[in-house]
Amino acid sequence: MISAFKIWDQDIKPIAHNSIADQIKEVKNLLDQNLITESEFSAKKKQLLGL
């Protein structure tokens, strides 16, 4: 099973003018819809923040 996180990460490339905050909000929306796990959200958030 491919998680929504992997699909989002691979298939949907952030638009250049989207701020990091906007991208985090998009990932948070996936978490709120139970499409990704808390650990997937945390990992993507760290990636977006460059941590």
DAQUI-V267049 format. One record per residue. RES is the residue in one small letter. PHI is phi in radians with two decimals (999 if undefined). Layout:
res=RES phi=PHI
res=RES phi=PHI
This chain:
res=m phi=999
res=i phi=-1.63
res=s phi=-1.31
res=a phi=-1.06
res=f phi=-1.06
res=k phi=-1.14
res=i phi=-1.10
res=w phi=-1.06
res=d phi=-1.13
res=q phi=-1.59
res=d phi=-1.65
res=i phi=-1.88
res=k phi=-1.60
res=p phi=-1.01
res=i phi=-1.26
res=a phi=-0.95
res=h phi=-1.51
res=n phi=-1.26
res=s phi=-1.30
res=i phi=-1.03
res=a phi=-1.06
res=d phi=-1.12
res=q phi=-1.16
res=i phi=-1.13
res=k phi=-1.08
res=e phi=-1.10
res=v phi=-1.18
res=k phi=-1.09
res=n phi=-1.08
res=l phi=-1.08
res=l phi=-1.11
res=d phi=-1.08
res=q phi=-1.56
res=n phi=1.03
res=l phi=-1.62
res=i phi=-2.35
res=t phi=-1.56
res=e phi=-1.04
res=s phi=-1.19
res=e phi=-1.14
res=f phi=-1.06
res=s phi=-1.06
res=a phi=-1.12
res=k phi=-1.18
res=k phi=-1.08
res=k phi=-1.07
res=q phi=-1.07
res=l phi=-1.13
res=l phi=-1.46
res=g phi=1.27
res=l phi=-1.66
